[in-house]
Amino acid sequence: MPRHRSSLLVDTNVIIECWRVSAWKALTSGYPVETVEMCEIETQTGLQRRRPEQQIEANVLRETLKAVHPVSDIERASALLRDDHMRFLDAGEQMLWTHHHAQRRLAPLRSG
């Protein structure tokens, strides 16, 4: 099977679960992994509810990500105006969705 070569754009849940099952190093060693600033922030919230071994070290996370992309309020607002369903997503998912489509310069955010 051909290997995926482009970057993986991941959300908070992917980061948390990979970290929880000790798969983060394997993922980031094999693929260029990217996210948005809000997802990075979300990985650092809720620390009081995670066991010490499941807490994500911010400096290790930043060092192992290929990129952490900013998303402006204007970009997010524009995406929300184009796709009413985005309001059902949390902030990190909204920004990830916004970044993905802004990078690919797609006019509609939803297909079908």
Protein Blocks (a to p, Z undefined) as FASTA:
>chain_A
ZZdfbdcdddfklmmmmmmnopmmmmmmmpccdddfklmmmmmgoklmpcfklpccfklm
mmmpmbdcdddfklmmmmmmmmmklmmpcfklmmmmmmmmmmnopablcgZZ
